[in-house]
Each structure stands twice: as structure tokens, then as C-alpha cells.
Amino acid sequence: MNILVANLGSTSLKYQILEMPSETLVAQGKIERVSNYREAIQQELATLSVPVDAIAFKAVHGGPNYRGTYIVDDEVLAAMEEFLAAAPLHNRIYLDGMRAFQEAMPGLPLVAAFETEFHRTIPPQASYYGIPAAWRERFGIIKYGFHGASHQYIAQRVPELVGANPESLRIVSCHLGGSSSICAIRFGSSIDCSMGFSPQTGIENATRHGDFDVFAVLHLMNNLGLSFEEVLDSLTRDGGLAGLSGVAGGDMRDIVQAMERGNTDAAHAFDVFAYQVKKCIGAYTAVMEGLDVIAFTGGIGENRFRLRSAICLGLGFLGIELNEELNVTGGGDRVISSPASAAKVMVIQANEEVVVARRAAAALAA
């Protein structure tokens, strides 16, 4: 079975075609500067040289009733619409993409593998907010956690590399990129995630704020007369690392370059980001009652050695010791800590697509 895994970004369309169950990569491609998904999808399909049996999506938010992998139908689309305000950038893109594929390839099964699936094991003490119970029960306001496919891949890949049983490891998974989250993986299961009810929360993202006091939003709306739409647009497009640094787009590569030119706001944004990741590592070590591996993944996690150094600096009290030569050089999946380090520090190349394909194949077989 050939499964096309569609990864939809705000301005890009990436895809891989994986033959399942062998997980063989058959084809892949990328279309940049997408302004119309229907046109981009038609362009993509016109270039395919292999047959496709199903299309799978790394869907984001389907609320409390869709925290798994599902064949896309009207109910799945309705759930994504219901939680559109919680994930405005992500859900709208995937809704448009799914409907475009339905039009372009009618009858072909579409599968939504929600990012929240891996985090279903987060216990109530880590997922419940101090809000009226009716809000939680009626509107599904709990901590969901996101980047589930990436964190699940770390949970599976790290034990393979270190030759250990997944049920013996306590891992802090650091998915760092334009969108970032930290996950505590205890004995193979997610028990906490820095992202909560929405992908907006946790550590800073490129243009989306991280944790932010809700009363500050109410204060701004009251004093500036801002509408819901105006606040939503500012927090998703002008916040995060972009808001801290003043660097348009909040790309860590641009922020580091600005730092090197003496931009103090960019240096502050870099320090804030490193601090937030370090704080999560310490907190998750406490809740897991120990630490065996810190895993860096995602575009920033894999490629920014300077940031990895800044995050690990000061973690000596946990026995963490980087090998700076390994940290700076090399590529691929690897250990970058010294042999004396109490916990391994690793760099793992992200592979969300294979997790999505696995989930999709299982859902179709069922």
C-alpha cells in the first residue's frame, strides 16, 4: 500500500509517499510559496509517477473526541472546525487541504492522524486546568499536547539507538523549530507536554507566543478596544521569537545572525528560548523522577549547536556533560554527550511522516 503523507505548512506543501508496511520511501516532493492549496495539490498530483492508495495528514486539533487516527469524514471535519479558534493557523490549512484532496481525488481514503494522540496518556494532574468543571466537560478545555508524531518517533527511535527497552527510559524530547514543544516521555508514554489546550502555549514559537497570562489579553482588549480577530492575528503572526527579537518571521537562523551583528534584542530572544527549554528539562526530570536521555529534534534542535550548548549549560547538577566536538560536528542521529554524562544527550532527525504512515496503515486495516 502506498500512502501519501501530506505535510501542509502556511506557505508550503511537502509530501512523502511511503510503501507500507515496509516503510520504503517511494517518492517525495515540496512546493514552496503556496497561495492556493487547490492549485498546489493539482500541481503535486500531476507530477506523481506512482499510484497512491491513501492520503494521510498530520492533523492538529480535533478536540476531546478525536485524539487518535481516523478516516476523514464530515464528523472529523466538523470537529476541526469547532476547534479552529484553538489552532487557527494549523486547522484552517488542513481543512482546506483535506477538502482540496477530496475534490481532486474523490473516493480515495483520507486519514487524519491527530497530533494529540500520543499525549492521551498525560494524567489528570498534568492535563487539568483550574477552571470550572463545566468548561472542561462541555468544551473540552484540557491540556492536549501537540507535535505528537515527532515525540512518538523520539520515544521509538531513542531506545533503538541506545539498545534499551522503551519501558526503561525517561526521555525529555525537545522538538525545536518554527513551532516548538517539550515532552516528558516516561517508559514509552507521554506524561506531560509544554503545549496545552492549543499549539500557542508552552515555549516561544517563531511568530506565536508561548505561555501568556490570559488576563493580559483581557487587559489589552479592554484598554485598546481590540477585537477577538485583532488579538488573534497579533498573537499568531507578530508574537513569539519575532516579537521578542524584532526579527521578522522569528527564524532562529536570522536571530543568530542578528546576534552576531550585535543586535541585543535578538540576543535576548535567544536567551529566553534557551531558558525556557532548560526550565522544562528540569521540571520534567522532576516529574519523571530521573532522566536518561535528552533528545533534540526539529529544524532548530537538529541544526543549532550553539543553542544546544546554551540549553545544556548549567545542567551539570543533573550530571549532564556535552562533548562540544560532537555537538558541533557530525550529522544524523547521534549521541553528543560525553561518556561521563549521567544522561545521554542526543540529536535525532525528525521523521513525523513515518509515524503518520504507520498510524494511517493501522486505521485503514482496522
N, C-alpha and C positions, 0 to 999 in steps of 0.2 A: 504494500500500500504506500503510495506517495502522498505525503502530507505537506502542503504548502503552509509554512508558518509566516504569517504577516505581522511585521513589527511596524506599527504606524506611529510616526513622530509628528510634531507640529508642522514641519515643513519637509518631511522625508517619508519615503516608503521603502523599507528594507524587507527582504524575504529570503527564506531558505526553503528548499524542498528536500525533505528527508524521507528516505525509504525506510519504512518501519515493518518489522521490528529490528532490522539490522542497524538502524540509526546511521545509515550511509548518506552522506551529503551528496545529493544528485545535482543540485543547481543552486545558485544564489544570485542576488542582484540588489541594486539600490537605485532609487530615483530621488534626486535632490530637488529642492526648491518647488515642492508640490503646492499648488494653489487650488487645484481641483482634483479631489480624490477619484472621481469617476473617470476623468481623463487619464490620471496616473495608472489606475488599475487596468483600464483598457490597454494602455501602453505596455504595462507589465505582462498581461496575458498574451499580447501579440508576439512577445519575444520568447515565450516559453517553448522549449523544444522537447519537453517530456510531459506525459499525461499526469494529471493531478486528480486524486481520488477524494480529497477533502481539504478544507482550508481551516487552519487553527489560528486563534488570536490570543495574545497575552492581554486579555481583558482586565480592567482595573477594578471597578466598584459596582457590585450588584446588590449591596445591602446584606441583611442577615439571612435572607433565603437563598442567596446564590454565592456561597463561599466554597465553590468546588469547580468542576468542569462539566459543561452542559452543551447539548446540541442547541444551536441558536434557533429560537422560535419567538413568537410575539411576546411571550411572558418574559423571556430573558431581556429582550429589547426594552420592554416596559420597565423592568427593574432598573436597568441602566439609565433610563430617562428619569426615573424617580430620584436617583442619587446623582443627577447631573450637577447640582449645585455643590456637592461634596467633592467632586472631581471634575471640574468644568472643562479643563483642557483635555484630559485623558478620555473621559466618557464621550464627549462630543466627537472627537476624532474617530473613536472606534465605532460609534453608532453610524457615522457617515460611511466609514469603510465597510462595515458589515452590510449595510444596505446597498452600497455600490457593488459589492461582490454578488449579492443576491440577484441584482439586476443583470450583471454581466454573465453569471454562470448559474442560471436558475436550475434548481434540482440538485446541485452539488451540496453535500452536507457542510455546514459551517459549525465550528466548535469554539466555544468561549471558555478558556482556561483562566479563571479569575485569580488575580494576584493575592487575594485574601485567603486562598485555600490552605497554603502551608501554615498560616497563622491561626487556624482553628483550634490549635492546642494551647493557645495562650490562656492561662487560668483566669477566673473572675477577678482575683485580687490585682491582676495586671491589666485587665481589659475594661473594668467598670469605672465610669466617671461618677463623681459625687453630684449627681443630678437627680431630679425627681424620677422615681421608678417608672412612671407612666411614659416619660420621654424615651427611656431605654426600651421599654416593651412595645410601645406603639410605633416609634420612629426608628428603632434600631440604632440608637446612638451609643455605641461602644467603641473601644479601640479594635480596629480590624487588622492593622499592619499591612504593608504593601511590599512590592518587589519580591513577592513570594517565590516566583520561579527562580530568581537569582539566588536567594537564600537557600532554597531547597537544593539547588545544584551544589552549593558550598557544602551543605550537610551530607551530600552523597559523595562528592569529589574528594574532600579532605581525608576521610577515612581510607579511601583507595590509595592516596598518595603516601600516607604515613603508615599504612599497613595495620590499621586498628579497626576494632569493631565500632560502628557508629554509636552504639549504646554505651560506649566507654568514654566518649569525648564531650568536653564542654568547649564550645566554639563561639567566639564573637565574630560574626560575619559583618564586614564593613563594605556595603555596596555604595561606592562613592562615584558620582558622576554629575551630569546636569541635574539629575534627581538623585537624592542620596538617602539612605536609611541604614540603621544598625540593627542587628538581630541577635538575640541571645538564643543559641541552639544548644539545648541540654539533652544529651543522649539521643540525638537524632531528631528532636522535636523543638519547634519554636516555642519559647516561653515568654518572650517579650520582644517588642519592636519599637523603634523610636517613632515611627509614624503611627498615628492613632485613627480617629474617625475618618480622616481624609489624608491624601498624599501631601497636603500642605504642611503638616505638622512634623515635629522632630527637629533634626539639624537643618541648617540652611540648605536650600537648593539654589540653582543658578539664578532664577528670577522669581522664585516662590519663597515666601517667608517660611521659617521653621516655627517653633513654638512661639506663640504670641498671645498675650493676655486678651481675652475676649472683651474685657471692659475697656481696653484701649481702643478697640474698634468702635464700641458704643460711644466713647468719648469723642472720637473723630467725627462720627456721623452726626452727633448732637451739635458740635461746635462748628463744623464746616458745612452742614446740611448735605452731606454726601448721600447719594442713593445706594441701594444694595449693589447695583450693577457697577457703579463707580468704584466702590470699595473692592469689589471682587476683581475688577480689572487691574487696579493698582497692586493688590496683594499677589496676583498671579504673574504680572508682567514686569513690575518695577521693584519687587522686593528681593529677598534672599541676598546672595552674594553681590548681585548687581546693585541693590540698594545700599549695601554696606560699603562697597568699593567705589561706586560711581563709574565702574567699567560696564559699558553697555553689554547686555547679554549674560554677564556674570560667569563667563567661561574661565575656568581656573588657569588655563594656559595664558590667557590675556591678563589675568590678575597677577600671575607670577612675573610676566614681562613688565607690567606696570610697577611692581615692587622693585624690580631690578633697576628701573629708571628713577627710583626714589619716591614713588607715589605712596604716601603714608596711609591713605585710606585703603588702598589695595593691600598693604601690609597688615592693616587692622583686620580686613576681611579674611585674609589667610589665617591669621592668629585665632580669630573667632571660630573658624571652621575646624581647625586642628583641636582647639579647646573642647568644642562640643563633642567631637568624636572620642577624644580621650576621656571625657566625663562619662560617656556611655560605656566605654570599655570597663572603667572602674565600677560603675553601677551594676553592669551585667555580670561582672566577675563575682560581685557580692551575692546577687540573686541566684547564681548558678552554684555558689559555694565552691568556687575554684575556677581555674582557667587552664585549658590545654593548648588552644590554638587561637591566634588572631589571624583572620583571613581578609586580605584586601582584594576587592574585585571592582569591576566597573571602570569606565574610562579614566577617572582620576585615580582610583585605587590601584589600578594596574600600571599607570604610566607616570605618576608624580612621586618620584623617590624622595624629593625634598619634603613633601607633605607627610609621607610615611615616617620619615625621620622625626619631624616635629610632633607627630602624634605619639610616637613611642618614647620620645624624650621625657624623662621623668617617671616612666613606668618601671623603673628599677626596683621599687618597693614590691612589685609583683614578680620580680626576678626576670623581667623582660630585658633582653640584651640583643640588639641588632648587630648583624655583621654588615657594616656600611659598604664594604666592597660588593657583597652580594646584593645589597639593597640598590646600589647604583647601577650595577651591570647585570647582564643576563636578560633572558626573556622566557616567556612561557610560564607554566605552573612550576613554582619553586619555593624552597624554604630560604628566607633571608635573615633568619636569626642565627646567632652563634650557637655552637654545641652546648655552651654553658647556660643558655637561656632556659628558665624554668618552664616557659611555654613557647611553642613554636610560633613564629611569625611567617606567614606565607602570602604569596601573590598567586591568585588563581584567575585565569582568563574566564570572563563571564561566558556562559553558554545557556542562556534562558531558552533558546529555541528548542534544544533537545528535550528539556523538561516539558515544554508546552506540547511537543510532538508526542512524548510518552503519555501525557495525560489525555490528549486527543485520541490516540490509538486505543487506549483503555476504554474511553467513553463510547467510541464507535463500536468496539467489540461487545460492550455491555448492552 
